[in-house]
């Protein structure tokens, strides 16, 4: 039996005016019954409210235009533009989707399809830091699963373990942490690993991971094992969007941290010690086929 719904809309191809009440009498008259609603109320129910884009001010629009000018096809700027949106709000909100769609002359559905495909784009507000624990096979058996489980409980807000992409504390505030489990982070030789804002912390244990997140919650920024010094998620998102600090010397100093580990280079070192070399590359690479223009 159909329950009356307060929509005033149509369903199953049959139209019903506001204030009418129908009961379904068969497949061709599968009409949701209605009660009195105004056309404005009906529109508000079936059309999502236009999000407020004021958070994306002139400087964000200018950056978006720089991104668009980088590519022959404007839609190619979508991935970096989603990072730009995340640098502003800490996630990709409905407003962020609308902003990208407007800038790139795409539909909201096209932007949403991309934003929901990649795990690097977050659909809930994130903390100051994003902690990603590798729970892929090798790290998992070396202790990644235990690290994740320990952090889920340790970072709990209310006694129940955090779930994937839940935040400990208030999103955006100093010391807040979003926790996620991640697939292979391409550092299997140093597992179990975790990342904070995509910077590596190698050879972790549940205890060292707890010490790390406690330091983050106190507002500290412990040095990663390799790579650049730690900042915060929104700063990293801006860098992923292609924008770096004006003080280039300071920035270069920050990213010129050690990136290789002894374990990572062991194979190359072994080959060098034994005089092994890779086969020579052909003089001329084969021509790539023409790609049909879309
Ligand atoms: S399995 Fe964890 S880095 Fe590869």
Boltz pocket constraint, residues with backbone or C-beta under 6 A from the ligand:
constraints:
  - pocket:
      binder: B
      contacts: [[A, 134], [A, 135], [A, 136], [A, 137], [A, 138], [A, 139], [A, 140], [A, 183], [A, 184], [A, 185], [A, 186], [A, 187], [A, 188], [A, 189], [A, 191], [A, 193]]
      max_distance: 6.0
